[in-house]
């Protein structure tokens, strides 16, 4: 049989398309119930137990906050549709969305928000409490079913941004234990997913909530999940996470290792998503009078005093670090060096504070002036599975300090072992990180650098004993300054005092959030670095 000539181009086109169509069908079949590979293991499914981003990202699938962040970092409504300062300047009023419903169909009320807030502020035994985010709230008033007033001492213009961290549960579950949230019996939220199973340190399985209220109430802003079931599984090893993606075992991975980014981008079967991150990676130092564990004289004897309590020593350690080299070699360019708390594109960033240039000769002079001309020995601790290339960063810093006579032993450990010890102040020096999205350094300063004050919710991430009343006073003034320009001036003064003058912490870098997914999928890169599976969808 002879084929008409007019049909030949169509057949050739069909033949060319068949492999692509078959590949697309296989991809759709493979992600019928997608699995996402997480870089850091979650610790708990209790939404109020601790400030822990890997756990928070998982909890966000089931629970919703009052307000939310867009992928680009803009403040958005969530359970609250409107918010405004109280007319007398004594706090903020939040109006809840009348359509908001928990998974059991009950409405989300102001009483639920008040109970959630009280639980988040008072839950005992937290390794890293949420209290720094709510420290400015003096009183909570339930005006009616949908209206909540949060009273403060003064305007507190940044309070709405802090309410993105409050995940709301029904008031009747406020007395539930952390174990009840972990086993799912108390995991009743209002989000896009229901919890099907959770294992601390491993991950969670979710089922789409068919009655999720947001798509019906706000169809232009929310869509139902693209899949009926979703698994998020911790794969802390970088190589294992990348291998799982390439083998088709997972559909999406977070925290792509910088060394693999270019190779993955060159593949036809993988797509990348990238967003700059305001997460600060820094070194915290024990500045208390007592000599910390892991710190010795150069000859191995116990020193008479703690060298880290001397600002000259802290400055020397900072000058020994080549931050540009960390970015270029450890992070493969997927980061930016910093000498302050916030990245350069933040409203509060200080253009007069560039990253410190390395100067090892000056560092050695400072050590000699402080009484350690021969240097000393210390242990540098940190997580090995929490931040991108955290273990590699520890090793690089240790080598740089060795060049000024500070012999440094690295102690890298799983986050589950590191975090409680870090908060308890059990390390001489430790790598750590902090993330804030408002563009202003309030949470950085109140958590990491303010004097420890449990009653005020300050200093929860300040384990090294740093305390400066002048800094505390600047923070107090800034949080109550409504006008932006004078508030930014106060923030910059505070950062210069704590970070430059006192060298209370050593800022290193701000990273880049990287995700990799199988071709045919789409995921919006988020500035906050959270991997929320609701946004994973077939590519248009």
MILOPA-14180 format. One record per residue (C-alpha): residue number from 1; residue in one letter; x, y, z. Coordinates in Angstrom, 3 decimals. Layout:
(site NUM; a; (X; Y; Z))
...
//
This chain:
(site 1; x; (0.000; 0.000; 0.000))
(site 2; x; (1.296; 3.447; -0.974))
(site 3; x; (0.965; 6.245; 1.550))
(site 4; x; (-0.222; 9.582; 0.132))
(site 5; x; (2.596; 12.145; 0.153))
(site 6; x; (0.494; 14.673; 2.092))
(site 7; x; (0.371; 12.312; 5.141))
(site 8; x; (4.121; 11.758; 5.374))
(site 9; x; (5.038; 14.931; 7.334))
(site 10; x; (2.309; 14.219; 9.873))
(site 11; x; (3.581; 10.672; 10.382))
(site 12; x; (7.142; 11.885; 10.752))
(site 13; x; (5.997; 14.450; 13.318))
(site 14; x; (4.032; 11.785; 15.187))
(site 15; x; (7.046; 9.480; 15.206))
(site 16; x; (9.199; 12.264; 16.592))
(site 17; x; (6.681; 13.032; 19.323))
(site 18; x; (6.065; 9.456; 20.452))
(site 19; x; (9.161; 9.193; 22.721))
(site 20; x; (8.356; 12.521; 24.359))
(site 21; x; (4.714; 11.542; 24.861))
(site 22; x; (5.742; 8.202; 26.343))
(site 23; x; (8.224; 9.941; 28.644))
(site 24; x; (5.566; 12.395; 29.793))
(site 25; x; (3.198; 9.529; 30.516))
(site 26; x; (5.853; 7.720; 32.519))
(site 27; x; (6.620; 10.908; 34.457))
(site 28; x; (2.929; 11.429; 35.254))
(site 29; x; (2.619; 7.831; 36.411))
(site 30; x; (5.779; 8.085; 38.531))
(site 31; x; (4.528; 11.149; 40.431))
(site 32; x; (0.983; 9.928; 41.000))
(site 33; x; (1.830; 10.139; 44.705))
(site 34; x; (5.017; 12.224; 44.777))
(site 35; x; (7.724; 12.001; 47.390))
(site 36; x; (9.799; 15.038; 48.335))
(site 37; x; (13.338; 14.627; 49.662))
(site 38; x; (14.056; 16.883; 52.651))
(site 39; x; (17.550; 17.919; 53.676))
(site 40; x; (16.966; 18.219; 57.424))
(site 41; x; (14.957; 15.828; 59.581))
(site 42; x; (11.844; 17.201; 61.310))
(site 43; x; (11.828; 17.017; 65.097))
(site 44; x; (8.145; 17.303; 65.974))
(site 45; x; (4.670; 17.748; 64.533))
(site 46; x; (3.622; 19.925; 67.462))
(site 47; x; (3.206; 23.377; 65.841))
(site 48; x; (4.134; 25.220; 69.060))
(site 49; x; (6.952; 23.084; 70.396))
(site 50; x; (9.966; 24.891; 68.979))
(site 51; x; (11.295; 27.362; 66.429))
(site 52; x; (12.635; 24.799; 63.955))
(site 53; x; (12.235; 25.506; 60.258))
(site 54; x; (12.304; 21.862; 59.027))
(site 55; x; (9.505; 20.970; 61.458))
(site 56; x; (7.583; 24.175; 60.682))
(site 57; x; (7.637; 23.457; 56.938))
(site 58; x; (6.121; 20.030; 57.566))
(site 59; x; (3.490; 21.375; 59.969))
(site 60; x; (2.432; 24.027; 57.417))
(site 61; x; (0.836; 21.308; 55.310))
(site 62; x; (-1.818; 20.720; 57.992))
(site 63; x; (-1.926; 23.941; 60.028))
(site 64; x; (-2.290; 27.506; 58.791))
(site 65; x; (-0.934; 30.788; 60.202))
(site 66; x; (-2.772; 34.048; 60.726))
(site 67; x; (-0.688; 35.611; 57.929))
(site 68; x; (1.609; 34.045; 55.361))
(site 69; x; (4.543; 34.892; 53.112))
(site 70; x; (4.479; 34.751; 49.342))
(site 71; x; (7.396; 32.939; 47.670))
(site 72; x; (8.915; 36.371; 47.008))
(site 73; x; (8.599; 37.451; 50.652))
(site 74; x; (5.454; 39.621; 50.575))
(site 75; x; (3.044; 39.465; 53.496))
(site 76; x; (-0.257; 37.774; 52.556))
(site 77; x; (-3.581; 37.061; 54.283))
(site 78; x; (-4.239; 33.534; 55.462))
(site 79; x; (-6.630; 32.825; 58.336))
(site 80; x; (-6.762; 36.575; 58.868))
(site 81; x; (-8.070; 38.557; 55.902))
(site 82; x; (-7.495; 42.026; 57.344))
(site 83; x; (-5.201; 43.542; 59.945))
(site 84; x; (-4.601; 47.102; 61.079))
(site 85; x; (-3.120; 49.038; 64.000))
(site 86; x; (-5.537; 49.876; 66.792))
(site 87; x; (-6.531; 53.553; 66.616))
(site 88; x; (-4.826; 54.431; 69.897))
(site 89; x; (-1.551; 52.783; 68.839))
(site 90; x; (-1.761; 50.142; 71.581))
(site 91; x; (-1.601; 47.087; 69.333))
(site 92; x; (-3.147; 45.426; 66.291))
(site 93; x; (-6.590; 44.205; 65.263))
(site 94; x; (-6.944; 41.027; 63.177))
(site 95; x; (-10.137; 40.078; 61.343))
(site 96; x; (-10.472; 36.370; 60.607))
(site 97; x; (-11.780; 35.042; 57.329))
(site 98; x; (-15.427; 33.997; 57.889))
(site 99; x; (-14.922; 31.065; 55.502))
(site 100; x; (-12.007; 29.538; 57.454))
(site 101; x; (-12.750; 26.006; 58.656))
(site 102; x; (-10.845; 23.252; 60.410))
(site 103; x; (-10.860; 19.819; 58.805))
(site 104; x; (-13.806; 18.729; 60.947))
(site 105; x; (-15.904; 21.588; 59.547))
(site 106; x; (-15.821; 23.781; 62.664))
(site 107; x; (-15.091; 27.489; 62.096))
(site 108; x; (-11.718; 28.991; 62.958))
(site 109; x; (-12.452; 31.599; 65.602))
(site 110; x; (-10.620; 34.306; 67.503))
(site 111; x; (-10.760; 32.067; 70.576))
(site 112; x; (-8.805; 29.406; 68.647))
(site 113; x; (-6.139; 31.949; 67.750))
(site 114; x; (-5.927; 33.193; 71.343))
(site 115; x; (-5.565; 29.651; 72.677))
(site 116; x; (-2.892; 28.833; 70.079))
(site 117; x; (-0.967; 31.965; 70.989))
(site 118; x; (-1.117; 31.191; 74.682))
(site 119; x; (0.100; 27.644; 74.057))
(site 120; x; (2.976; 28.833; 71.853))
(site 121; x; (4.084; 31.292; 74.550))
(site 122; x; (3.923; 28.851; 77.455))
(site 123; x; (4.637; 25.316; 76.217))
(site 124; x; (7.301; 23.893; 78.571))
(site 125; x; (10.557; 22.117; 77.764))
(site 126; x; (11.044; 23.639; 74.326))
(site 127; x; (14.653; 23.487; 73.095))
(site 128; x; (14.102; 26.719; 71.117))
(site 129; x; (10.844; 28.481; 72.110))
(site 130; x; (8.706; 30.571; 69.787))
(site 131; x; (8.536; 33.333; 72.394))
(site 132; x; (10.890; 35.786; 70.564))
(site 133; x; (8.210; 36.205; 67.898))
(site 134; x; (5.507; 37.111; 70.418))
(site 135; x; (7.506; 38.969; 73.059))
(site 136; x; (5.812; 42.317; 72.307))
(site 137; x; (2.266; 41.084; 72.983))
(site 138; x; (1.077; 42.337; 76.376))
(site 139; x; (-2.525; 41.097; 76.252))
(site 140; x; (-4.848; 39.172; 73.941))
(site 141; x; (-8.474; 40.276; 73.612))
(site 142; x; (-11.142; 38.198; 71.869))
(site 143; x; (-13.547; 40.923; 70.719))
(site 144; x; (-15.955; 38.602; 68.922))
(site 145; x; (-15.846; 35.325; 67.018))
(site 146; x; (-13.830; 36.808; 64.170))
(site 147; x; (-12.008; 39.745; 65.783))
(site 148; x; (-8.827; 39.564; 67.830))
(site 149; x; (-6.895; 42.439; 69.395))
(site 150; x; (-3.260; 41.988; 70.322))
(site 151; x; (-2.302; 44.664; 72.842))
(site 152; x; (1.282; 45.912; 72.933))
(site 153; x; (3.278; 48.607; 74.724))
(site 154; x; (3.457; 51.017; 71.809))
(site 155; x; (2.896; 50.630; 68.067))
(site 156; x; (5.174; 47.578; 67.322))
(site 157; x; (4.921; 47.961; 63.536))
(site 158; x; (6.457; 44.548; 62.771))
(site 159; x; (4.028; 42.483; 64.842))
(site 160; x; (2.037; 41.255; 61.785))
(site 161; x; (5.178; 39.726; 60.260))
(site 162; x; (5.722; 37.727; 63.451))
(site 163; x; (2.227; 36.280; 63.210))
(site 164; x; (3.344; 34.238; 60.195))
(site 165; x; (4.943; 31.878; 62.735))
(site 166; x; (1.746; 31.209; 64.714))
(site 167; x; (0.019; 28.047; 63.472))
(site 168; x; (-3.570; 27.836; 64.688))
(site 169; x; (-5.217; 24.798; 66.294))
(site 170; x; (-8.707; 24.412; 67.788))
(site 171; x; (-8.914; 25.844; 71.308))
(site 172; x; (-10.172; 22.502; 72.597))
(site 173; x; (-6.798; 20.940; 71.660))
(site 174; x; (-4.664; 23.548; 73.426))
(site 175; x; (-4.050; 21.114; 76.263))
(site 176; x; (-2.864; 18.316; 73.976))
(site 177; x; (0.638; 16.982; 74.470))
(site 178; x; (3.417; 17.072; 71.930))
(site 179; x; (3.127; 13.285; 71.721))
(site 180; x; (-0.530; 13.633; 70.682))
(site 181; x; (0.449; 15.861; 67.768))
(site 182; x; (3.226; 13.476; 66.784))
(site 183; x; (0.932; 10.454; 66.725))
(site 184; x; (-1.707; 12.421; 64.798))
(site 185; x; (-4.494; 12.282; 67.360))
(site 186; x; (-4.299; 16.061; 67.910))
(site 187; x; (-3.205; 17.028; 64.382))
(site 188; x; (-6.413; 18.829; 63.412))
(site 189; x; (-5.748; 21.875; 61.284))
(site 190; x; (-7.303; 23.971; 58.556))
(site 191; x; (-4.704; 23.478; 55.807))
(site 192; x; (-4.589; 21.762; 52.445))
(site 193; x; (-3.596; 18.372; 53.873))
(site 194; x; (-4.476; 15.929; 56.632))
(site 195; x; (-1.744; 14.060; 58.452))
(site 196; x; (-1.666; 10.354; 57.571))
(site 197; x; (1.515; 9.553; 59.487))
(site 198; x; (4.548; 11.195; 61.080))
(site 199; x; (7.843; 9.852; 62.372))
(site 200; x; (10.240; 12.242; 64.171))
(site 201; x; (13.522; 12.446; 62.344))
(site 202; x; (12.106; 10.782; 59.239))
(site 203; x; (9.182; 12.709; 57.733))
(site 204; x; (5.455; 12.554; 57.134))
(site 205; x; (2.735; 11.302; 54.803))
(site 206; x; (-0.215; 13.560; 53.968))
(site 207; x; (-3.586; 13.071; 52.318))
(site 208; x; (-5.264; 15.954; 50.503))
(site 209; x; (-8.042; 17.543; 52.568))
(site 210; x; (-11.060; 17.449; 50.239))
(site 211; x; (-12.878; 20.186; 52.116))
(site 212; x; (-9.997; 22.640; 52.328))
(site 213; x; (-11.733; 25.980; 52.621))
(site 214; x; (-9.338; 28.294; 50.768))
(site 215; x; (-9.943; 27.307; 47.093))
(site 216; x; (-13.705; 27.786; 47.423))
(site 217; x; (-13.363; 31.066; 49.313))
(site 218; x; (-10.488; 32.488; 47.258))
(site 219; x; (-10.226; 30.620; 43.933))
(site 220; x; (-7.790; 33.125; 42.439))
(site 221; x; (-5.317; 32.697; 45.304))
(site 222; x; (-5.497; 28.989; 46.233))
(site 223; x; (-5.769; 25.640; 44.468))
(site 224; x; (-6.428; 22.194; 45.830))
(site 225; x; (-3.359; 19.928; 45.925))
(site 226; x; (-2.491; 18.381; 42.580))
(site 227; x; (-2.172; 14.906; 44.091))
(site 228; x; (-4.263; 12.941; 46.591))
(site 229; x; (-1.281; 11.836; 48.658))
(site 230; x; (2.130; 13.313; 49.386))
(site 231; x; (5.189; 12.007; 51.220))
(site 232; x; (7.972; 14.180; 52.627))
(site 233; x; (10.998; 12.103; 53.603))
(site 234; x; (14.218; 13.245; 55.247))
(site 235; x; (17.319; 12.350; 53.223))
(site 236; x; (20.036; 14.292; 55.061))
(site 237; x; (22.966; 13.119; 52.933))
(site 238; x; (23.515; 15.411; 49.953))
(site 239; x; (24.699; 12.654; 47.628))
(site 240; x; (21.852; 10.355; 48.655))
(site 241; x; (19.280; 13.081; 48.065))
(site 242; x; (20.569; 13.844; 44.572))
(site 243; x; (20.799; 10.131; 43.763))
(site 244; x; (17.187; 9.623; 44.857))
(site 245; x; (16.065; 12.352; 42.455))
(site 246; x; (18.032; 10.958; 39.522))
(site 247; x; (16.788; 7.433; 40.230))
(site 248; x; (13.180; 8.633; 40.214))
(site 249; x; (12.631; 7.757; 43.868))
(site 250; x; (11.625; 11.334; 44.667))
(site 251; x; (10.003; 14.030; 42.570))
(site 252; x; (11.591; 17.065; 44.244))
(site 253; x; (14.551; 17.711; 46.534))
(site 254; x; (15.441; 20.760; 48.578))
(site 255; x; (18.860; 22.157; 49.528))
(site 256; x; (20.555; 21.085; 46.317))
(site 257; x; (24.290; 20.833; 47.059))
(site 258; x; (26.000; 23.784; 45.338))
(site 259; x; (28.620; 21.473; 43.820))
(site 260; x; (25.844; 19.608; 41.965))
(site 261; x; (23.777; 22.596; 40.819))
(site 262; x; (25.499; 23.115; 37.458))
(site 263; x; (25.476; 19.393; 36.636))
(site 264; x; (21.780; 19.095; 37.426))
(site 265; x; (20.934; 22.231; 35.467))
(site 266; x; (22.591; 20.729; 32.386))
(site 267; x; (20.375; 17.625; 32.436))
(site 268; x; (17.290; 17.338; 30.247))
(site 269; x; (15.323; 15.429; 32.869))
(site 270; x; (15.809; 17.876; 35.771))
(site 271; x; (14.682; 21.444; 36.424))
(site 272; x; (16.020; 23.812; 39.101))
(site 273; x; (14.343; 26.551; 41.133))
(site 274; x; (16.473; 29.170; 42.886))
(site 275; x; (15.821; 32.055; 45.307))
(site 276; x; (18.202; 34.176; 47.410))
(site 277; x; (17.871; 33.536; 51.129))
(site 278; x; (17.969; 35.949; 54.076))
(site 279; x; (19.080; 33.099; 56.348))
(site 280; x; (22.222; 34.186; 58.175))
(site 281; x; (24.913; 31.572; 58.717))
(site 282; x; (27.134; 32.693; 61.579))
(site 283; x; (29.394; 31.627; 64.438))
(site 284; x; (28.226; 31.951; 68.040))
(site 285; x; (30.913; 32.297; 70.710))
(site 286; x; (30.826; 31.551; 74.439))
(site 287; x; (31.784; 34.881; 76.039))
(site 288; x; (31.160; 33.967; 79.669))
(site 289; x; (33.946; 34.220; 82.233))
(site 290; x; (34.220; 30.473; 82.797))
(site 291; x; (36.468; 28.635; 80.363))
(site 292; x; (34.188; 26.565; 78.093))
(site 293; x; (34.690; 22.906; 77.339))
(site 294; x; (36.989; 22.246; 74.424))
(site 295; x; (39.161; 25.332; 74.950))
(site 296; x; (42.809; 24.976; 76.039))
(site 297; x; (46.128; 26.793; 75.900))
(site 298; x; (48.401; 25.972; 72.980))
(site 299; x; (50.253; 23.485; 75.224))
(site 300; x; (47.016; 21.739; 76.207))
(site 301; x; (46.710; 23.194; 79.727))
(site 302; x; (43.579; 24.867; 81.058))
(site 303; x; (43.757; 28.660; 80.574))
(site 304; x; (43.271; 30.991; 83.512))
(site 305; x; (40.539; 32.866; 81.657))
(site 306; x; (38.287; 32.461; 78.646))
(site 307; x; (39.963; 34.053; 75.617))
(site 308; x; (36.592; 34.364; 73.846))
(site 309; x; (35.466; 36.813; 76.540))
(site 310; x; (37.985; 39.299; 75.082))
(site 311; x; (36.621; 41.263; 72.134))
(site 312; x; (40.119; 41.404; 70.599))
(site 313; x; (40.148; 37.626; 70.328))
(site 314; x; (36.702; 37.577; 68.740))
(site 315; x; (37.791; 40.196; 66.228))
(site 316; x; (40.929; 38.195; 65.491))
(site 317; x; (38.873; 35.104; 64.751))
(site 318; x; (36.694; 37.158; 62.410))
(site 319; x; (39.695; 38.626; 60.566))
(site 320; x; (41.119; 35.144; 60.048))
(site 321; x; (38.075; 34.074; 58.025))
(site 322; x; (38.110; 34.576; 54.262))
(site 323; x; (34.373; 34.847; 53.618))
(site 324; x; (34.896; 35.275; 49.873))
(site 325; x; (36.723; 31.966; 49.812))
(site 326; x; (33.888; 30.296; 51.714))
(site 327; x; (31.456; 31.528; 49.067))
(site 328; x; (33.633; 30.607; 46.103))
(site 329; x; (34.963; 27.224; 47.209))
(site 330; x; (32.653; 25.807; 49.862))
(site 331; x; (29.393; 27.200; 48.468))
(site 332; x; (30.432; 27.148; 44.784))
(site 333; x; (29.144; 30.706; 44.382))
(site 334; x; (25.653; 29.871; 45.682))
(site 335; x; (25.871; 32.338; 48.602))
(site 336; x; (26.977; 35.878; 49.420))
(site 337; x; (29.535; 36.900; 52.031))
(site 338; x; (28.320; 39.191; 54.789))
(site 339; x; (29.458; 41.244; 57.743))
(site 340; x; (25.974; 42.005; 59.080))
(site 341; x; (22.708; 40.266; 59.908))
(site 342; x; (20.671; 40.868; 56.736))
(site 343; x; (21.424; 40.532; 53.021))
(site 344; x; (22.152; 43.643; 51.002))
(site 345; x; (18.688; 43.811; 49.417))
(site 346; x; (16.939; 44.162; 52.801))
(site 347; x; (15.437; 47.458; 53.866))
(site 348; x; (17.515; 47.494; 57.064))
(site 349; x; (20.821; 46.487; 55.467))
(site 350; x; (23.671; 48.885; 56.180))
(site 351; x; (25.553; 49.799; 52.969))
(site 352; x; (28.484; 50.869; 55.124))
(site 353; x; (29.062; 47.357; 56.506))
(site 354; x; (30.797; 45.229; 53.861))
(site 355; x; (32.052; 41.750; 54.715))
(site 356; x; (35.293; 42.040; 56.730))
(site 357; x; (38.349; 41.526; 54.538))
(site 358; x; (40.636; 38.744; 55.791))
(site 359; x; (43.763; 40.056; 57.501))
(site 360; x; (45.654; 37.298; 59.288))
(site 361; x; (48.581; 39.501; 60.243))
(site 362; x; (46.197; 41.848; 62.058))
(site 363; x; (44.478; 38.835; 63.601))
(site 364; x; (47.765; 37.567; 65.049))
(site 365; x; (48.548; 41.040; 66.450))
(site 366; x; (45.154; 41.140; 68.178))
(site 367; x; (45.744; 37.709; 69.700))
(site 368; x; (49.122; 38.860; 71.023))
(site 369; x; (47.610; 42.051; 72.475))
(site 370; x; (44.966; 39.958; 74.227))
(site 371; x; (47.619; 37.732; 75.814))
(site 372; x; (47.637; 34.747; 73.432))
(site 373; x; (50.689; 35.295; 71.182))
(site 374; x; (50.984; 31.511; 70.711))
(site 375; x; (47.266; 31.093; 70.076))
(site 376; x; (45.173; 28.428; 71.779))
(site 377; x; (43.130; 25.321; 71.064))
(site 378; x; (39.376; 25.141; 70.713))
(site 379; x; (36.594; 22.892; 69.497))
(site 380; x; (34.327; 24.260; 66.765))
(site 381; x; (30.924; 22.556; 66.837))
(site 382; x; (27.964; 22.578; 64.510))
(site 383; x; (25.335; 20.518; 62.725))
(site 384; x; (26.168; 18.264; 59.821))
(site 385; x; (22.651; 18.024; 58.374))
(site 386; x; (20.947; 21.367; 59.013))
(site 387; x; (22.413; 24.010; 56.687))
(site 388; x; (23.774; 23.724; 53.166))
(site 389; x; (27.377; 22.502; 53.335))
(site 390; x; (27.467; 23.035; 57.095))
(site 391; x; (30.116; 20.362; 57.761))
(site 392; x; (32.289; 21.694; 54.930))
(site 393; x; (31.975; 25.234; 56.307))
(site 394; x; (33.147; 24.027; 59.722))
(site 395; x; (36.226; 22.395; 58.205))
(site 396; x; (37.096; 25.477; 56.137))
(site 397; x; (36.841; 27.830; 59.129))
(site 398; x; (38.961; 25.460; 61.225))
(site 399; x; (41.730; 25.569; 58.613))
(site 400; x; (41.617; 29.367; 58.459))
(site 401; x; (41.875; 29.673; 62.238))
(site 402; x; (44.803; 27.290; 62.238))
(site 403; x; (46.699; 29.832; 60.121))
(site 404; x; (46.657; 32.338; 63.020))
(site 405; x; (47.681; 29.807; 65.645))
(site 406; x; (44.220; 28.759; 66.839))
(site 407; x; (44.313; 24.981; 66.519))
(site 408; x; (40.721; 23.989; 65.863))
(site 409; x; (39.089; 20.603; 66.188))
(site 410; x; (35.768; 20.208; 64.373))
(site 411; x; (32.861; 18.500; 66.096))
(site 412; x; (30.030; 18.031; 63.570))
(site 413; x; (26.930; 16.163; 64.685))
(site 414; x; (23.293; 15.504; 63.725))
(site 415; x; (20.932; 18.409; 64.369))
(site 416; x; (19.011; 16.398; 66.968))
(site 417; x; (22.188; 16.204; 69.066))
(site 418; x; (23.485; 19.687; 68.256))
(site 419; x; (20.445; 21.919; 68.808))
(site 420; x; (19.677; 21.240; 72.495))
(site 421; x; (23.352; 21.493; 73.389))
(site 422; x; (23.674; 24.721; 71.431))
(site 423; x; (20.723; 26.356; 73.172))
(site 424; x; (22.123; 25.251; 76.547))
(site 425; x; (25.411; 27.014; 75.795))
(site 426; x; (27.582; 23.907; 75.846))
(site 427; x; (29.897; 24.824; 72.942))
(site 428; x; (32.875; 27.179; 72.945))
(site 429; x; (32.089; 28.141; 69.337))
(site 430; x; (29.309; 26.816; 67.130))
(site 431; x; (28.046; 27.300; 63.621))
(site 432; x; (24.380; 28.288; 63.570))
(site 433; x; (21.766; 30.032; 61.434))
(site 434; x; (18.758; 32.319; 61.774))
(site 435; x; (16.024; 33.196; 59.290))
(site 436; x; (13.761; 36.252; 59.272))
(site 437; x; (11.672; 37.533; 56.368))
(site 438; x; (10.522; 41.020; 57.287))
(site 439; x; (13.653; 42.685; 55.887))
(site 440; x; (14.309; 44.079; 59.358))
(site 441; x; (16.531; 42.477; 62.036))
(site 442; x; (14.093; 42.427; 64.955))
(site 443; x; (13.927; 38.639; 65.331))
(site 444; x; (17.687; 38.270; 64.747))
(site 445; x; (18.496; 40.767; 67.491))
(site 446; x; (15.886; 39.675; 70.017))
(site 447; x; (16.650; 35.968; 69.657))
(site 448; x; (20.409; 35.897; 68.985))
(site 449; x; (21.871; 38.976; 70.657))
(site 450; x; (19.498; 40.434; 73.257))
(site 451; x; (20.238; 39.679; 76.906))
(site 452; x; (18.600; 36.445; 77.958))
(site 453; x; (15.266; 37.213; 79.575))
(site 454; x; (12.802; 34.327; 79.566))
(site 455; x; (9.956; 36.494; 80.878))
(site 456; x; (10.280; 38.816; 77.872))
(site 457; x; (11.002; 36.037; 75.404))
(site 458; x; (14.451; 37.402; 74.602))
(site 459; x; (17.804; 35.797; 74.019))
(site 460; x; (16.464; 32.273; 73.446))
(site 461; x; (19.146; 31.741; 70.761))
(site 462; x; (21.874; 33.604; 72.672))
(site 463; x; (23.754; 30.787; 74.419))
(site 464; x; (27.120; 32.522; 74.814))
(site 465; x; (26.323; 34.954; 77.605))
(site 466; x; (26.556; 38.135; 75.520))
(site 467; x; (24.661; 40.991; 77.167))
(site 468; x; (24.850; 44.708; 76.493))
(site 469; x; (22.224; 46.993; 78.101))
(site 470; x; (22.846; 49.574; 75.391))
(site 471; x; (21.812; 47.036; 72.744))
(site 472; x; (18.710; 46.054; 74.712))
(site 473; x; (17.718; 49.719; 74.916))
(site 474; x; (18.184; 50.184; 71.153))
(site 475; x; (15.988; 47.156; 70.476))
(site 476; x; (13.286; 48.550; 72.787))
(site 477; x; (13.329; 51.874; 70.970))
(site 478; x; (13.312; 50.345; 67.496))
(site 479; x; (10.397; 47.944; 68.015))
(site 480; x; (8.206; 50.836; 69.191))
(site 481; x; (9.205; 53.276; 66.426))
(site 482; x; (6.414; 53.423; 63.865))
(site 483; x; (8.147; 55.521; 61.204))
(site 484; x; (10.383; 53.454; 58.955))
(site 485; x; (13.356; 55.795; 58.440))
(site 486; x; (14.162; 56.401; 62.118))
(site 487; x; (13.514; 52.720; 62.865))
(site 488; x; (16.047; 51.658; 60.221))
(site 489; x; (18.590; 54.051; 61.735))
(site 490; x; (18.089; 52.424; 65.135))
(site 491; x; (18.426; 48.919; 63.686))
(site 492; x; (21.673; 49.836; 61.943))
(site 493; x; (23.035; 51.363; 65.142))
(site 494; x; (22.135; 48.183; 67.012))
(site 495; x; (23.840; 45.937; 64.451))
(site 496; x; (26.988; 48.057; 64.459))
(site 497; x; (27.106; 47.886; 68.245))
(site 498; x; (26.600; 44.120; 68.577))
(site 499; x; (28.282; 42.798; 65.439))
(site 500; x; (31.077; 45.314; 64.747))
(site 501; x; (31.969; 46.925; 68.074))
(site 502; x; (31.343; 43.916; 70.315))
(site 503; x; (31.908; 41.146; 67.726))
(site 504; x; (29.262; 39.223; 69.671))
(site 505; x; (28.711; 36.868; 66.732))
(site 506; x; (30.683; 36.366; 63.528))
(site 507; x; (28.443; 36.622; 60.444))
(site 508; x; (29.650; 34.499; 57.536))
(site 509; x; (27.201; 34.360; 54.646))
(site 510; x; (23.672; 34.375; 53.298))
(site 511; x; (22.845; 31.394; 51.141))
(site 512; x; (20.736; 30.623; 48.103))
(site 513; x; (17.730; 28.307; 48.310))
(site 514; x; (17.932; 25.628; 45.618))
(site 515; x; (15.406; 22.976; 44.640))
(site 516; x; (15.679; 20.356; 41.904))
(site 517; x; (12.729; 18.499; 40.434))
(site 518; x; (12.001; 16.058; 37.686))
(site 519; x; (11.253; 17.660; 34.346))
(site 520; x; (7.532; 18.108; 33.883))
(site 521; x; (7.007; 19.472; 37.400))
(site 522; x; (6.909; 23.033; 38.658))
(site 523; x; (7.723; 24.388; 42.110))
(site 524; x; (8.068; 28.095; 42.974))
(site 525; x; (11.354; 28.921; 44.684))
(site 526; x; (10.712; 30.509; 48.059))
(site 527; x; (12.786; 33.172; 49.758))
(site 528; x; (12.048; 31.573; 53.127))
(site 529; x; (13.391; 28.208; 51.923))
(site 530; x; (10.306; 26.293; 53.077))
(site 531; x; (9.367; 23.245; 51.024))
(site 532; x; (5.572; 23.152; 51.050))
(site 533; x; (4.270; 20.429; 48.788))
(site 534; x; (0.972; 22.135; 48.025))
(site 535; x; (2.869; 24.277; 45.511))
(site 536; x; (4.304; 21.270; 43.639))
(site 537; x; (2.354; 20.874; 40.407))
(site 538; x; (2.625; 19.525; 36.884))
(site 539; x; (4.438; 22.074; 34.731))
(site 540; x; (2.115; 24.085; 32.504))
//
